[in-house]
């Protein structure tokens, strides 16, 4: 009975993911688009959308750790690939696995510039949809040894190598941001809103809305099919012995 229940839970998770995509899309449709000037002239914080080009924060541009490229935001990740050994029924079984050993998102805020001014986005480590992948490489472990004129890779450990991945937002990148905007310390600022999704994307509003619609349908359809299949499986096991 355990396996069908696990599949049922997976189906619920997929269904919940679809609901999250719908929630983001509904929030986009219900949220007004404001310029920096309109936000600055308002009476208080407001949940809105802003559109413009990415600019460096107060301390200037930053440098991505792996590519060395200039950017306003980055996400860097390192995974180790290794051999995992386990013994079953007196036999040794070896599988290749990967696990993340470093996962870092730049905490520095960046700006979004439109025709009327600039607003500071305090993302606080939030992800950026559609960020450019600037690095994706795998470095095998061990060292090269020249043996009789042949270069051979020698490695005596279970570690097979490391995967390096990096995503960046370069200066000038068109941005769409949905969040809570207002004036903080005489600076237009946007941050995560209360009770609404915080969306930061390099895609246009139209592109992002279409992508979320597709993801929503996939989540609802896939989750429904998995849940239905788990219930049928559970019924067969319950009544079929």
N, C-alpha and C positions, 0 to 999 in steps of 0.2 A: 504493500500500500504506500510505501514511502516514495517510490519513484514517481507515481502519478501526482502526488501532492507537491513534490518538488517542481514538476512541470507546470502545475497549476499556479504556483507562486511565481515562476518565471513569466507566465502569461500575465499575471497581475502587474508585474514590474513593467512589462512591455506596454500594457494598457495605460499604466500611470505615466510612462514616458510620453505616450501620445497625448495624454491630457495636459502635460506640461507644455508641449508644443502648441496646443490650442490656446492655453492660457497666455502664452507669450504673444501669439498672433492677435488674440482678442484685445490684449493690452495695447498693442501697437495701433489697432483700429480705433480704440477709444481715447487715445492720448493725442493732444494737440501738438503741432510742430511750432516752436517759437524760435525767434532769432535771439542772439545774445542781447541785443538792445531791448527787446520786449521783456526778456527775463530781468534785466537790470532795472527796468522801469516799474516792475511789479511790486506789490505790497509785501509779499512774503514768499516763502518756498512754494514751488509748484512742480508737480510731476508733468514732465513734457518730453518732447523729442527735440534734439538738436542735430543739425547736419552741417558738415564742414570738413576742413582738412586738418589732419593731425599735426600738432606743433609740440615742440619740447616743453617740459614743465619749467618751473621757476629756476631750476639749476642748469638748464640747458640740455642738449641731447645726451643720451647715454650710449654705452657701447655694449653690444651683445657679446656674451662670454665666449661663444664658440667660433662664430664667424668674424667677430671683430667689427661688424657693420654698425654704422650709426643708426640709432632708432629712438623711438619715444616709449616703447614697451617691448618686453620680450618674455618668452617662456622657454626655459631650458630644462632638458630631461636627459638623464643617463640611466641606461639599463644594462645589467650584466647578464650575459648568456653563459650558462654552466651546465654541467652534467650532474644529474641527481641519481643517486644509487639507492636502491631499496631491495630487500630480500623477501621473496614470497615463495613458500613451499620449497625452501632450501635452494632457490635459484636467485641469482643476482639479476636485477632488471635495471637498465640504465635509460633514462629519458633526458632530453634536452629541455631546459626551462629558461625563462627570463624573468627577472624581477627588477623593479625600479629601485635604484640606490640614491638617486638625486632628482628632485623635482622642485624647480624654483620659478616663481613668477615675480618679475620686477615690481616692487611696491611703489615706485616713484610715480606720482600723478603726471598726466600729460594734458595738453590743451587741445581744444577743437576750435578752429578759427572759421568764422563765416564772414559775410560781407559787412557785418555790423560790429564785430568785436570778437573776443575770445572768452571761452569758458574753461575752467580747470576741471578735469575729470579725475576725481579721487576714486579710482577703481578698487583699491585695497586688495589687490591680488585676484580680482575677478577675471574670468577668461574673456578673450576677444574672439568672436566668431569671424572666421575667414582670414585670420592672421596668416601672413606669408611664411611658409616653411623655408628657412634660410639654410638649415643644415640637416642632413639625414645621412649619417655614415656609420659604418661598422668597422671597428678596429680589432682585428684578431689578437688574442693574447700570444705570448711567447716572443721569440726573436728569430731573425733570419740567420742561418748558418751556411757558410760556403763550404760545401763538401765535394772535393774533386771537381771544382768548377761549376757545381750545381747549387743554386740558392734553395735551401730547405727551411721551412718554418718549423721550429722546435718548440714544443710546449708540453710540459710534464704535469701540469695542474688540471683540475676539473674546470677551471674557468676558461671558456672558449673565446671570450672577447667582450667588448663593451660597445653598445649602440648609443650614439650621440644624436640628439634631436633638438632643434631650436626653431622657434617661431618668433617673428618680429612684426612690429608696425613701424614702417619708416616714416620720417617727416614728409608731410605733403599727402599722405594716404587719405583718400576720402573716407569719412567716418559717419556712422549713424549711431546715436546714443540715446537711450531712453532711461531717464532717472529723475531724481528729485533735485531741482535746480533752485538756487537762490544766491544771496550775497552773504559771504562769510569773510570777515576781516577785510572788507572793501574789495573782495575778489569774487567774481562770478564763479560759482562752484557747483558741480553736479556730482552726486553720490548715489548709493543704493537707496531706492525709495522704500517706504514702509507699505507692505501689503501689495506690492506690484513687482513684476520681474525687472531686474536690472539688465539691460541689453546693451552690449557694446559690439559693434560689427563693422567690418570693412565693406560690407555689401550695401547696396541701396535699399531703401525701405521696400520697394517693389520686389526686388530679388529675395530679400530676407522673408517677406511675407509668403511668397510662392514656395520657398524652401520649407518654411514651417508648415504650410498647408500639406505638402507632400509627406513630411515626417509625421504629421498628425494622422493622416490616413493610414500610413504604414503601421504606426503604433496601434491604432484602433483595430485595424484588420488583422495584423499579426497577433496582437494580444488576444483578440476574440477567438481566432483559429486555435491558438495554443491552449487557451482555457477550455474550449469545446473538446479538443482532442484529449485533454487530461481527464475531463469528466467522463468521456466515453471509455477511456482506458480504465478509470476507476470503477465504472459500472461493470465492465467485462470481468475485472478481477474479483469484484464483490459477488457477482451472481454466476460467474462462470467457474468459480473455484480456482 
